[in-house]
């Protein structure tokens, strides 16, 4: 099974990189709009960026579970 999960692993790594990129964008927005942690409210532009990243974080576990379950039980080429 380990040899058959290369595409799933690659997509998992790419999605983790995407999550890191979104977190970096929130960090840049914090300094740009002068919002210090742990505050999550400030200018409307910052709140939009923060909410977009937070929505991705909230649904990331669901995405990963669905990706791997579909890849294990169905064809991983169609899954990815």
PAFI-222447 format. One line per field, with one value per atom (N, C-alpha, C, O, CB): atom name; x negated, y negated, z negated. Coordinates in Angstrom, 1 decimal, m for minus. Each point is the difference from the previous one (the first is absolute). Glycine has a CB too. Layout:
BEGIN
at c(CA, ...)
c1 c(X, ...)
c2 c(Y, ...)
c3 c(Z, ...)
//
This chain:
BEGIN
at c(N, CA, C, O, CB, N, CA, C, O, CB, N, CA, C, O, CB, N, CA, C, O, CB, N, CA, C, O, CB, N, CA, C, O, CB, N, CA, C, O, CB, N, CA, C, O, CB, N, CA, C, O, CB, N, CA, C, O, CB, N, CA, C, O, CB, N, CA, C, O, CB, N, CA, C, O, CB, N, CA, C, O, CB, N, CA, C, O, CB, N, CA, C, O, CB, N, CA, C, O, CB, N, CA, C, O, CB, N, CA, C, O, CB, N, CA, C, O, CB, N, CA, C, O, CB, N, CA, C, O, CB, N, CA, C, O, CB, N, CA, C, O, CB, N, CA, C, O, CB, N, CA, C, O, CB, N, CA, C, O, CB, N, CA, C, O, CB, N, CA, C, O, CB, N, CA, C, O, CB, N, CA, C, O, CB, N, CA, C, O, CB, N, CA, C, O, CB, N, CA, C, O, CB, N, CA, C, O, CB, N, CA, C, O, CB, N, CA, C, O, CB, N, CA, C, O, CB, N, CA, C, O, CB, N, CA, C, O, CB, N, CA, C, O, CB, N, CA, C, O, CB, N, CA, C, O, CB, N, CA, C, O, CB, N, CA, C, O, CB, N, CA, C, O, CB, N, CA, C, O, CB, N, CA, C, O, CB, N, CA, C, O, CB, N, CA, C, O, CB, N, CA, C, O, CB, N, CA, C, O, CB, N, CA, C, O, CB, N, CA, C, O, CB, N, CA, C, O, CB, N, CA, C, O, CB, N, CA, C, O, CB, N, CA, C, O, CB, N, CA, C, O, CB, N, CA, C, O, CB, N, CA, C, O, CB, N, CA, C, O, CB, N, CA, C, O, CB, N, CA, C, O, CB, N, CA, C, O, CB, N, CA, C, O, CB, N, CA, C, O, CB, N, CA, C, O, CB, N, CA, C, O, CB, N, CA, C, O, CB, N, CA, C, O, CB, N, CA, C, O, CB, N, CA, C, O, CB, N, CA, C, O, CB, N, CA, C, O, CB, N, CA, C, O, CB, N, CA, C, O, CB, N, CA, C, O, CB, N, CA, C, O, CB, N, CA, C, O, CB)
c1 c(m0.8, 0.8, m0.9, 0.4, 1.4, m2.9, m0.9, m0.4, m0.1, m0.7, 0.5, m0.5, 1.2, m0.3, m1.5, 3.0, 1.1, 0.5, 1.0, m0.4, m1.2, 0.6, m0.9, 0.0, 1.0, m1.8, m0.9, 0.8, m0.4, m1.3, 2.7, 0.8, 0.7, 0.1, 0.2, 0.2, 0.7, m1.0, 0.3, 1.4, m2.9, m1.0, m0.4, m0.2, m0.6, 0.6, m0.4, 1.0, m0.3, m1.0, 2.6, 1.1, 0.1, 0.3, 0.9, m1.5, 0.0, m1.1, 0.3, 0.7, m2.2, m1.1, 0.4, m0.3, m1.4, 2.2, 0.4, 1.0, 0.0, m0.5, 1.5, 1.0, m0.5, 0.4, 1.3, m2.7, m0.7, m0.7, m0.1, m0.1, m0.5, m0.7, 1.0, m0.3, m1.4, 2.9, 1.0, 0.5, 0.1, 0.6, m0.6, 0.4, m1.0, 0.3, 1.0, m2.6, m1.1, 0.0, m0.2, m1.2, 1.7, 0.0, 1.1, m0.2, m0.7, 2.1, 1.1, m0.3, 0.3, 1.3, m2.3, m0.4, m1.0, 0.0, 0.4, m1.3, m1.0, 0.7, m0.3, m1.4, 2.8, 0.7, 0.7, 0.1, 0.2, 0.2, 0.6, m1.0, 0.2, 1.5, m2.9, m1.1, m0.4, m0.2, m0.6, 0.8, m0.3, 1.1, m0.3, m1.0, 2.5, 1.2, 0.0, 0.4, 0.9, m1.7, m0.1, m0.9, 0.3, 0.2, m1.7, m1.0, 0.5, m0.2, m1.6, 2.4, 0.5, 1.1, 0.0, m0.6, 1.6, 1.1, m0.1, 0.9, 0.5, m2.6, m0.4, 1.0, 0.6, m1.6, 1.2, 0.9, m1.0, m0.5, 2.6, m2.2, m0.9, 0.7, 1.1, m2.5, 0.7, 0.6, 0.3, m0.8, m0.4, 2.2, 1.0, 1.2, 1.0, m1.8, 0.8, 1.2, 0.3, m0.9, 0.3, 1.8, 0.4, 1.0, 0.6, m0.9, 0.4, 0.9, m0.9, m0.9, 3.0, m1.7, m0.8, 0.7, 1.2, m3.4, 1.4, 0.6, 0.7, m0.3, m1.5, 2.8, 0.8, m0.9, 0.3, 1.7, m3.0, m0.9, m0.7, m0.1, m0.2, m0.2, m0.7, 1.0, m0.3, m1.3, 2.8, 1.0, 0.3, 0.3, 0.6, m0.8, 0.3, m1.1, 0.2, 1.1, m2.6, m1.1, m0.1, m0.2, m1.0, 1.4, 0.0, 1.1, m0.2, m0.8, 2.2, 1.2, m0.3, 0.4, 1.2, m2.1, m0.3, m1.0, 0.2, 0.2, m1.4, m1.0, 0.7, m0.3, m1.6, 2.7, 0.6, 1.0, 0.1, m0.4, 1.0, 0.9, m0.7, 0.4, 1.1, m2.7, m0.8, m0.5, 0.0, m0.7, 0.3, m0.5, 1.1, m0.2, m1.5, 2.9, 1.1, 0.4, 0.4, 0.4, m0.9, 0.4, m1.1, 0.2, 1.6, m3.0, m1.2, 0.1, m0.3, m1.1, 1.7, 0.1, 1.1, m0.3, m0.5, 1.9, 1.0, m0.5, 0.2, 1.6, m2.5, m0.6, m1.0, 0.0, 0.3, m1.2, m1.0, 0.6, m0.4, m1.2, 2.6, 0.6, 0.7, m0.1, 0.4, 0.4, 0.8, m1.0, 0.2, 1.6, m2.9, m1.0, m0.6, 0.0, m0.5, 0.1, m0.7, 1.0, m0.3, m1.4, 2.9, 1.0, 0.4, 0.1, 0.8, m0.7, 0.4, m1.2, 0.2, 1.4, m2.8, m1.2, m0.2, m0.5, m0.5, 1.3, m0.2, 1.1, m0.3, m0.7, 2.2, 1.1, 0.4, 0.7, 0.1, m1.3, 0.3, m1.3, m1.1, 3.4, m2.3, m1.2, m0.6, 0.6, 0.3, m2.2, m0.6, m0.3, m0.1, m0.9, 0.9, m0.2, 1.3, m0.2, m1.3, 2.6, 1.3, 0.2, 0.6, 0.4, m1.5, 0.2, m0.9, 0.5, 0.0, m1.7, m0.9, 0.3, m0.7, m1.1)
c2 c(1.2, m1.2, m1.3, m1.0, 2.3, m1.2, m1.2, m0.5, m1.2, 2.0, 0.2, m0.4, m0.6, m0.7, 2.4, m1.4, m0.5, m1.3, m0.5, 2.8, m2.9, m1.3, m1.2, m1.0, 2.3, m1.2, m1.1, m1.2, m1.1, 2.7, m1.5, m1.2, m0.6, m1.2, 2.2, m0.2, m0.5, m0.8, m1.0, 2.9, m1.3, m0.7, m1.3, m1.0, 3.3, m2.3, m1.2, m1.1, m1.2, 2.5, m0.9, m1.0, m0.5, m1.2, 2.3, m0.2, m0.4, m1.0, m1.0, 3.2, m2.0, m0.9, m1.4, m1.0, 2.9, m1.9, m1.2, m0.8, m1.2, 2.3, m0.4, m0.6, m0.6, m1.0, 2.5, m0.8, m0.6, m1.2, m1.0, 3.3, m2.3, m1.3, m1.1, m1.1, 2.5, m1.1, m1.0, m0.6, m1.2, 2.4, m0.3, m0.5, m0.9, m1.0, 3.1, m1.7, m0.9, m1.3, m1.1, 3.1, m2.0, m1.3, m0.9, m1.2, 2.4, m0.6, m0.8, m0.6, m1.1, 2.6, m0.7, m0.5, m1.1, m1.0, 3.3, m2.2, m1.1, m1.3, m1.1, 2.8, m1.5, m1.2, m0.7, m1.2, 2.3, m0.3, m0.6, m0.8, m1.0, 2.9, m1.3, m0.7, m1.3, m1.0, 3.2, m2.2, m1.2, m1.1, m1.1, 2.4, m0.8, m0.9, m0.5, m1.2, 2.5, m0.5, m0.6, m1.1, m1.1, 3.3, m2.1, m1.1, m1.2, m1.2, 2.8, m1.3, m1.1, m0.8, m1.3, 2.7, m0.7, m0.7, m0.2, m0.5, 1.5, m0.7, m0.3, 0.7, m0.7, m1.5, 3.5, 0.8, 1.0, 0.9, m1.2, 0.1, 0.8, 1.3, m0.1, m1.9, 3.1, 1.2, m0.1, m0.7, 2.1, m0.9, 1.0, m0.7, 0.7, 0.9, m2.9, m0.7, 0.5, 0.3, m2.3, 2.2, 0.4, m1.0, 0.3, 2.1, m3.5, m1.1, m1.2, m0.3, 1.2, m1.6, m1.2, m0.6, m0.2, 1.1, m1.2, m0.6, 1.1, 1.2, m2.8, 1.3, 1.0, 0.8, 1.2, m2.7, 0.9, 0.8, 1.1, 1.1, m3.2, 1.8, 1.0, 1.1, 1.2, m2.9, 1.3, 1.0, 1.0, 1.1, m2.8, 1.1, 0.9, 1.0, 1.2, m3.0, 1.3, 0.9, 1.1, 1.2, m3.1, 1.4, 1.0, 1.0, 1.2, m3.0, 1.4, 0.9, 1.0, 1.2, m3.0, 1.4, 0.9, 1.1, 1.2, m3.0, 1.4, 1.0, 0.9, 1.2, m2.8, 1.0, 0.8, 1.0, 1.1, m3.1, 1.6, 0.9, 1.2, 1.2, m3.0, 1.5, 1.1, 1.0, 1.2, m2.7, 0.9, 0.8, 0.9, 1.1, m2.9, 1.2, 0.8, 1.2, 1.0, m3.1, 1.9, 1.1, 0.9, 1.0, m2.5, 1.2, 0.8, 1.4, 0.9, m3.0, 2.4, 1.4, 0.8, 1.2, m1.9, 0.1, 0.6, 0.4, 1.0, m2.2, 0.2, 0.2, 1.2, 0.8, m3.3, 2.5, 1.0, 1.4, 1.0, m2.7, 1.8, 1.3, 0.5, 1.2, m1.8, m0.3, 0.4, 0.4, 0.9, m2.5, 0.8, 0.3, 1.4, 0.8, m3.2, 2.7, 1.3, 1.2, 1.1, m2.3, 1.0, 1.1, 0.3, 1.1, m1.8, m0.4, 0.3, 0.6, 0.8, m2.8, 1.6, 0.6, 1.4, 0.8, m3.0, 2.6, 1.4, 0.9, 1.1, m1.9, 0.3, 0.9, m0.1, 0.8, m1.0, m0.9, m0.2, m0.2, 0.2, m1.2, 0.7, m0.3, m1.3, m1.0, 2.3, m1.3, m1.2, m1.0, m1.2, 2.5, m0.9, m0.9, m0.9, m1.2, 2.9, m1.1, m0.8, m0.8, m1.1, 2.8, m1.2, m0.7, m1.3, m1.1, 3.3, m2.1, m1.2, m0.9, m1.0, 2.3)
c3 c(0.0, 0.0, 0.0, 0.6, m1.8, 0.6, m0.1, 1.4, 0.2, m2.5, 3.2, 1.3, 0.9, 0.9, m1.1, m0.2, 0.7, m0.4, 0.6, m0.3, m1.3, m0.5, 0.3, m0.7, m1.1, 2.9, 0.3, 0.4, m0.4, 1.2, 0.0, 0.4, m1.2, m0.1, 2.4, m3.2, m1.1, m0.9, m0.6, 0.7, m0.3, m0.8, 0.6, m0.7, m0.1, 2.1, 0.7, m0.1, m0.3, 1.9, m1.5, m0.2, m1.4, m0.3, 2.2, m2.8, m1.5, m0.3, m0.7, 0.1, 1.2, m0.2, 0.6, m0.6, 0.6, 1.2, 0.7, m0.8, m0.1, 2.3, m2.7, m0.8, m1.3, m0.5, 1.5, m1.6, m1.2, 0.3, m0.7, m0.2, 2.1, 0.5, 0.2, m0.3, 1.4, m0.6, 0.2, m1.4, m0.1, 2.3, m3.2, m1.3, m0.6, m0.6, 0.3, 0.5, m0.4, 0.6, m0.6, 0.2, 1.7, 0.8, m0.5, m0.2, 2.2, m2.3, m0.5, m1.4, m0.3, 1.6, m2.1, m1.4, 0.2, m0.8, m0.2, 1.9, 0.2, 0.5, m0.4, 1.0, 0.2, 0.5, m1.2, 0.0, 2.2, m3.1, m1.2, m0.8, m0.5, 0.4, 0.0, m0.8, 0.7, m0.7, 0.0, 2.0, 0.7, m0.1, m0.2, 1.8, m1.6, m0.2, m1.4, m0.2, 1.9, m2.7, m1.4, m0.1, m0.6, m0.2, 1.5, m0.1, 0.8, m0.3, m0.1, 1.6, 0.9, m0.7, 0.1, 1.9, m2.6, m0.6, m1.5, m0.7, 2.5, m2.4, m1.4, m0.9, m0.9, 1.6, m0.5, m0.9, m0.7, 0.6, 0.9, m2.9, m0.7, m0.5, m0.4, m0.3, 0.7, m0.5, m1.5, m0.7, 2.4, m2.3, 0.6, 0.6, 0.3, m2.0, 1.8, 0.6, 1.4, 0.8, m2.2, 1.7, 1.3, 0.7, 1.0, m1.8, 0.2, 0.6, 0.2, m0.7, m0.4, 2.1, 0.4, 1.3, 0.0, m1.0, 2.0, 1.2, 0.7, m0.1, 0.3, 0.6, 0.7, 1.0, 0.2, m0.4, 0.8, 0.9, m0.8, 0.5, 0.9, m2.6, m0.8, m0.4, 0.1, m0.9, 0.4, m0.4, 1.1, m0.2, m1.5, 3.0, 1.1, 0.2, 0.3, 0.8, m1.2, 0.2, m1.1, 0.3, 0.8, m2.3, m1.1, 0.1, m0.3, m1.2, 1.8, 0.1, 1.1, m0.1, m0.8, 2.0, 1.1, m0.4, 0.2, 1.5, m2.4, m0.5, m1.1, 0.0, 0.5, m1.4, m1.0, 0.6, m0.5, m1.1, 2.6, 0.7, 0.5, m0.1, 0.7, 0.0, 0.6, m1.1, 0.1, 1.8, m3.0, m1.2, m0.5, m0.4, m0.2, 0.5, m0.6, 0.9, m0.5, m0.5, 2.3, 0.9, 0.5, 0.7, 0.0, m1.1, 0.4, m0.5, 0.8, m0.8, m1.3, m0.4, 0.8, 0.3, m2.6, 2.6, 0.8, 1.4, 0.5, m1.8, 1.9, 1.3, 0.0, 0.9, m0.4, m1.5, m0.1, m0.2, 0.7, m1.6, 0.0, m0.2, 1.2, 0.4, m2.8, 3.1, 1.2, 1.1, 0.7, m1.3, 0.8, 1.0, m0.2, 0.9, m0.7, m1.4, m0.3, 0.0, 0.5, m1.8, 0.8, 0.1, 1.4, 0.4, m2.6, 3.0, 1.4, 0.8, 0.8, m0.9, m0.3, 0.7, m0.4, 0.9, m0.9, m1.2, m0.4, 0.6, 0.4, m2.5, 2.1, 0.4, 1.5, 0.5, m2.8, 3.0, 1.4, 0.7, m0.6, 0.1, 1.7, 0.8, m0.4, 0.1, 1.8, m2.3, m0.5, 1.1, m0.3, m1.5, 3.1, 1.1, 0.1, 0.2, 1.0, m1.3, 0.1, m1.2, 0.0, 1.4, m2.6, m1.2, 0.0, m0.5, m0.7, 1.6, 0.0, 1.2, 0.2, m1.4)
//
